[in-house]
Amino acid sequence: MSATRRALFLLTASAALFTAACDPHRPDPTPSAGVPNGSAPSGSLPSGSMPETSTASSAGSKAPADGIEGLYYSRRDELYRLEKSGPKRIPGVHAYTANVSPDDTKIAFIDGDGVVVADRDGQHRETVLAGTPTVGWEPVWSADSRRLLVAKSPGGQEVTLGVVTVATKAFVPLAHQPGAGIHPMWSGDGRKIVYATGTCEIGVMDADGSNVKVIPNVGDRHNCDPCSVNRDAGLVAVSQRVGDEPWGDIGRDSGANAIVDTRTGQNVSTNVAGDVNAIVFRPGGDILLRAPGKLTLLNPDRTVKAQFTEAAGVRDDRLIAAVGR
């Protein structure tokens, strides 16, 4: 474990019992503090021993606006939405902790020590929970875009994981508070929670915090952060380091370069060539993969559905969300 990641994890989580579209170049989680960015492998999506479910079909190249909506990118701590006219900045939103609702109507993020929800244009801001950690526990939307998986730590006390209903601001702790971990996120069906252990392993548990299982790393691969989870938590997109590559710090990775089967720990291969740096399981079951200058949309069985040329105006930014239809 790198000294930076260990120090920051212990600093934020030492008093806690449990105190994710991903691009594997980790942003600085605290810009004013001057913490150096973490690093990650820049190679192609690692191939695993799990066989392909089917052969990729041919797909022509289209412009993103013709086939994929709801693409959000971060540029440092600024959030942008890709529109037909180009990237549009969403003012007042902190991209480092931002997550977009599956119905593409709301954005949740951390501001100060509170969880804030705004509309998709950053307007009509409302604090729905106070006393939250500023790094390591981003608010994550439920599939129905009505609730958020959040962490509460008033006054820097022990962190409690729970669910806040946006309409009522009511916070309900999980019935079982699991062991230390960071970056929790729901599976698509809401029955599981996937999280990072803080030591480059991935954990899975039931939605109430029970039945915790840590997924074994295979060989010299280290699965540092979950970035996106499929419907039943059988597959998770991760930021994967190999060998002696640095693990980074407690800030979330805004990208993924591998898909891991949570039942076996093995990598799941795809038919996408190039240096994959972002993988998103979309609300409808499709999977979006990003490689330099190219977006590939896969069917749930991982056959190729379509390929798109990524807009030039966002190619140097980090893809953090692919929601909507």
C-alpha positions as CSV (number, residue, x, y, z in Angstrom):
1,M,0.0,0.0,0.0
2,S,1.5,3.4,-0.9
3,A,2.3,5.8,1.9
4,T,0.0,8.5,0.4
5,R,-3.0,6.2,0.2
6,R,-2.3,4.7,3.7
7,A,-1.8,8.1,5.4
8,L,-4.9,9.7,3.8
9,F,-7.1,6.6,4.5
10,L,-6.0,6.5,8.1
11,L,-6.4,10.2,8.6
12,T,-10.0,10.1,7.4
13,A,-11.1,6.7,8.6
14,S,-9.2,5.9,11.8
15,A,-12.2,6.6,14.0
16,A,-14.7,4.8,11.7
17,L,-16.1,1.3,11.4
18,F,-17.1,2.2,7.9
19,T,-15.8,5.5,7.8
20,A,-18.8,5.5,-8.4
21,A,-18.1,6.7,-15.1
22,C,-14.4,5.9,-14.1
23,D,-11.0,7.2,-15.8
24,P,-8.0,5.7,-14.0
25,H,-6.1,9.0,-13.5
26,R,-7.2,10.0,-10.0
27,P,-8.0,13.7,-9.5
28,D,-6.7,15.6,-6.5
29,P,-9.6,15.2,-3.9
30,T,-8.6,18.3,-2.1
31,P,-7.4,20.9,-4.6
32,S,-6.4,23.5,-2.1
33,A,-4.3,21.1,-0.1
34,G,-1.9,20.4,-2.9
35,V,-2.1,16.6,-2.6
36,P,-0.5,15.0,-5.7
37,N,-2.7,13.1,-8.0
38,G,-2.5,9.3,-7.9
39,S,-1.5,7.3,-10.9
40,A,-2.8,4.2,-12.6
41,P,-2.0,1.9,-15.5
42,S,-2.5,3.4,-18.9
43,G,-2.5,0.1,-20.8
44,S,-5.3,-1.7,-22.6
45,L,-8.1,-3.3,-20.7
46,P,-6.5,-6.3,-19.0
47,S,-7.7,-9.6,-20.5
48,G,-8.9,-12.2,-18.0
49,S,-9.4,-15.9,-18.1
50,M,-13.2,-15.6,-18.3
51,P,-14.3,-16.4,-21.9
52,E,-16.4,-14.0,-24.0
53,T,-20.1,-14.6,-23.9
54,S,-20.4,-13.9,-27.6
55,T,-18.6,-12.4,-30.6
56,A,-18.7,-8.7,-31.2
57,S,-20.9,-7.5,-34.0
58,S,-19.8,-4.8,-36.5
59,A,-20.8,-1.2,-35.7
60,G,-20.4,2.0,-37.6
61,S,-19.0,5.2,-36.1
62,K,-21.5,7.9,-35.1
63,A,-21.3,11.3,-33.5
64,P,-22.0,11.1,-29.7
65,A,-25.0,13.4,-29.9
66,D,-26.6,11.0,-32.4
67,G,-26.7,8.0,-30.0
68,I,-25.6,8.7,-26.4
69,E,-27.1,11.2,-24.1
70,G,-26.3,12.2,-20.6
71,L,-22.5,12.3,-20.8
72,Y,-20.9,14.3,-18.0
73,Y,-17.2,15.1,-17.7
74,S,-14.9,16.6,-15.1
75,R,-12.2,19.2,-15.7
76,R,-10.4,19.5,-12.4
77,D,-13.3,20.3,-10.0
78,E,-15.6,21.7,-12.7
79,L,-18.5,19.6,-14.2
80,Y,-19.5,19.6,-17.9
81,R,-22.3,18.0,-19.8
82,L,-21.8,17.2,-23.4
83,E,-24.4,18.8,-25.6
84,K,-24.8,19.0,-29.4
85,S,-23.2,22.4,-29.3
86,G,-20.3,21.1,-27.2
87,P,-19.4,20.8,-23.5
88,K,-21.6,23.0,-21.2
89,R,-20.2,23.9,-17.8
90,I,-22.5,23.2,-14.8
91,P,-21.8,26.0,-12.4
92,G,-21.5,25.6,-8.7
93,V,-21.0,21.8,-8.7
94,H,-17.9,20.1,-7.3
95,A,-17.0,17.5,-9.8
96,Y,-14.7,15.6,-7.5
97,T,-17.7,14.3,-5.5
98,A,-20.5,14.7,-8.0
99,N,-22.8,11.9,-9.2
100,V,-25.7,12.4,-11.7
101,S,-29.1,10.7,-11.1
102,P,-30.0,7.9,-13.5
103,D,-32.9,9.9,-14.9
104,D,-30.5,12.8,-15.7
105,T,-32.5,15.3,-13.7
106,K,-30.4,15.9,-10.6
107,I,-26.8,16.1,-9.4
108,A,-25.6,15.3,-5.9
109,F,-22.2,16.4,-4.5
110,I,-20.4,17.3,-1.3
111,D,-20.2,21.0,-0.5
112,G,-18.5,21.9,2.8
113,D,-19.6,19.1,5.1
114,G,-23.0,18.6,3.5
115,V,-24.7,16.6,0.7
116,V,-26.2,19.0,-1.8
117,V,-28.7,18.2,-4.6
118,A,-29.1,20.5,-7.5
119,D,-31.0,20.2,-10.8
120,R,-29.1,19.1,-14.0
121,D,-28.0,22.7,-14.6
122,G,-26.6,23.2,-11.1
123,Q,-29.6,25.4,-10.0
124,H,-32.1,25.0,-7.2
125,R,-29.5,23.7,-4.7
126,E,-30.7,22.2,-1.5
127,T,-28.7,20.6,1.3
128,V,-30.3,17.2,2.1
129,L,-27.8,16.0,4.7
130,A,-25.3,17.8,7.0
131,G,-22.2,16.4,8.8
132,T,-20.7,14.3,6.0
133,P,-17.1,13.4,5.3
134,T,-15.5,15.5,2.5
135,V,-13.4,12.8,0.9
136,G,-13.9,9.1,0.4
137,W,-17.7,8.8,0.6
138,E,-19.4,10.4,-2.4
139,P,-23.3,10.5,-2.5
140,V,-24.6,7.8,-4.9
141,W,-28.0,7.7,-6.5
142,S,-30.5,4.9,-6.2
143,A,-31.9,3.5,-9.5
144,D,-35.2,5.4,-9.0
145,S,-33.3,8.7,-8.5
146,R,-35.1,9.4,-5.2
147,R,-32.5,8.3,-2.6
148,L,-28.8,8.6,-2.0
149,L,-26.3,6.2,-0.4
150,V,-24.3,8.5,1.9
151,A,-22.0,8.7,4.9
152,K,-22.6,10.8,8.0
153,S,-19.8,11.9,10.4
154,P,-20.9,14.9,12.4
155,G,-17.9,16.8,13.9
156,G,-15.5,14.2,12.5
157,Q,-17.0,11.4,14.6
158,E,-17.4,7.8,13.6
159,V,-18.7,7.5,10.1
160,T,-22.2,5.9,9.7
161,L,-23.3,4.6,6.3
162,G,-27.0,5.1,5.4
163,V,-29.6,6.2,3.0
164,V,-31.2,9.7,2.7
165,T,-34.5,10.3,0.9
166,V,-34.1,13.4,-1.1
167,A,-37.7,14.6,-0.9
168,T,-37.9,14.4,2.9
169,K,-34.2,14.7,3.9
170,A,-34.7,11.7,6.2
171,F,-31.5,9.7,7.0
172,V,-31.7,6.0,7.9
173,P,-28.5,4.2,8.9
174,L,-27.8,0.8,7.5
175,A,-28.9,-1.9,9.9
176,H,-25.4,-3.4,9.9
177,Q,-22.4,-1.0,9.8
178,P,-19.6,-2.9,8.0
179,G,-15.9,-2.8,8.5
180,A,-13.8,0.1,7.3
181,G,-14.2,0.9,3.6
182,I,-14.6,3.8,1.1
183,H,-16.5,4.7,-2.1
184,P,-19.6,2.6,-1.5
185,M,-22.1,2.3,-4.4
186,W,-25.3,0.5,-5.0
187,S,-25.8,-2.3,-7.6
188,G,-28.4,-1.4,-10.3
189,D,-31.1,-3.4,-8.5
190,G,-30.3,-1.8,-5.2
191,R,-29.8,-5.2,-3.4
192,K,-26.0,-5.0,-3.0
193,I,-23.4,-2.4,-2.1
194,V,-19.9,-2.5,-3.6
195,Y,-17.1,-0.6,-1.9
196,A,-13.3,-0.2,-1.8
197,T,-11.5,-1.6,1.3
198,G,-8.9,1.1,1.2
199,T,-6.1,-1.5,0.5
200,C,-6.9,-2.0,-3.2
201,E,-9.5,-4.7,-2.8
202,I,-13.2,-4.7,-3.6
203,G,-15.9,-5.7,-1.1
204,V,-19.5,-6.6,-1.7
205,M,-22.3,-6.7,0.9
206,D,-26.1,-6.8,1.1
207,A,-27.9,-3.4,1.0
208,D,-28.4,-3.5,4.7
209,G,-24.7,-3.9,5.3
210,S,-24.7,-7.6,6.1
211,N,-23.0,-10.6,4.4
212,V,-19.7,-8.7,3.7
213,K,-17.5,-10.5,1.2
214,V,-14.1,-9.2,0.0
215,I,-13.3,-10.2,-3.6
216,P,-9.8,-11.8,-3.9
217,N,-7.3,-10.1,-6.2
218,V,-5.9,-12.5,-8.8
219,G,-2.2,-12.6,-9.4
220,D,-0.5,-9.2,-9.3
221,R,-3.6,-7.3,-10.0
222,H,-4.9,-4.8,-7.4
223,N,-8.5,-3.6,-7.7
224,C,-8.3,-0.2,-6.0
225,D,-11.7,1.5,-6.5
226,P,-15.1,0.5,-7.8
227,C,-16.3,2.9,-10.5
228,S,-19.5,1.4,-11.7
229,V,-21.6,-1.7,-10.9
230,N,-23.9,-3.7,-13.0
231,R,-27.5,-4.6,-12.1
232,D,-26.8,-7.6,-9.7
233,A,-23.3,-6.7,-8.6
234,G,-21.9,-9.7,-10.5
235,L,-19.6,-7.3,-12.5
236,V,-17.9,-4.2,-11.3
237,A,-15.8,-1.7,-13.3
238,V,-12.6,-1.0,-11.3
239,S,-9.5,1.1,-11.4
240,Q,-6.9,-1.7,-11.5
241,R,-3.2,-1.5,-10.8
242,V,-0.8,-4.2,-11.8
243,G,2.5,-5.2,-10.1
244,D,4.2,-2.2,-8.5
245,E,2.0,0.5,-10.0
246,P,1.2,3.1,-7.3
247,W,-2.2,2.7,-5.5
248,G,-3.0,6.4,-5.2
249,D,-4.9,8.0,-2.3
250,I,-8.3,8.1,-0.7
251,G,-9.9,10.3,-3.3
252,R,-12.1,8.4,-5.8
253,D,-10.8,7.3,-9.2
254,S,-12.8,9.0,-11.9
255,G,-12.2,6.1,-14.3
256,A,-11.8,2.4,-14.8
257,N,-9.7,0.1,-16.9
258,A,-11.0,-3.4,-16.1
259,I,-14.2,-5.3,-15.4
260,V,-14.0,-7.8,-12.6
261,D,-16.4,-10.8,-11.9
262,T,-17.2,-10.4,-8.2
263,R,-17.8,-14.2,-7.9
264,T,-14.3,-15.2,-9.0
265,G,-12.1,-12.1,-8.9
266,Q,-11.2,-12.7,-12.5
267,N,-11.2,-10.0,-15.2
268,V,-13.9,-10.2,-17.8
269,S,-12.6,-9.5,-21.3
270,T,-14.3,-7.4,-23.9
271,N,-13.8,-7.0,-27.7
272,V,-12.8,-3.3,-27.4
273,A,-9.3,-2.5,-28.5
274,G,-7.2,0.4,-27.2
275,D,-6.3,1.9,-23.8
276,V,-9.7,1.7,-22.0
277,N,-9.8,4.5,-19.4
278,A,-13.5,4.6,-18.5
279,I,-16.3,2.0,-18.1
280,V,-19.9,2.7,-17.1
281,F,-22.8,0.3,-16.6
282,R,-25.7,2.4,-17.9
283,P,-29.2,2.4,-16.3
284,G,-30.7,0.3,-19.2
285,G,-28.0,-2.4,-18.9
286,D,-25.7,-1.3,-21.7
287,I,-22.0,-0.8,-21.0
288,L,-20.1,2.2,-22.2
289,L,-16.3,2.0,-22.7
290,R,-14.1,4.9,-23.4
291,A,-10.7,4.7,-25.2
292,P,-8.8,7.7,-26.6
293,G,-11.1,9.5,-29.1
294,K,-13.6,6.6,-29.1
295,L,-16.7,5.5,-27.2
296,T,-18.0,2.0,-27.6
297,L,-21.5,0.9,-26.4
298,L,-21.9,-2.8,-25.5
299,N,-25.0,-4.8,-25.1
300,P,-25.5,-6.4,-21.6
301,D,-24.0,-9.6,-23.1
302,R,-20.9,-7.5,-24.0
303,T,-21.4,-7.7,-27.8
304,V,-20.7,-4.4,-29.6
305,K,-23.9,-2.3,-30.1
306,A,-22.3,0.9,-31.5
307,Q,-19.2,2.9,-31.7
308,F,-18.9,6.7,-31.6
309,T,-16.2,9.3,-32.2
310,E,-15.8,11.3,-29.0
311,A,-16.2,15.0,-29.2
312,A,-12.9,16.8,-29.5
313,G,-13.9,19.3,-26.8
314,V,-13.9,16.7,-24.0
315,R,-11.1,14.3,-25.0
316,D,-8.7,15.7,-22.3
317,D,-11.4,15.6,-19.6
318,R,-12.5,12.7,-17.4
319,L,-15.8,10.9,-18.1
320,I,-17.7,10.6,-14.8
321,A,-21.3,9.8,-15.8
322,A,-23.3,8.3,-18.7
323,V,-27.0,8.4,-17.7
324,G,-30.3,8.8,-19.4
325,R,-31.1,6.8,-22.5
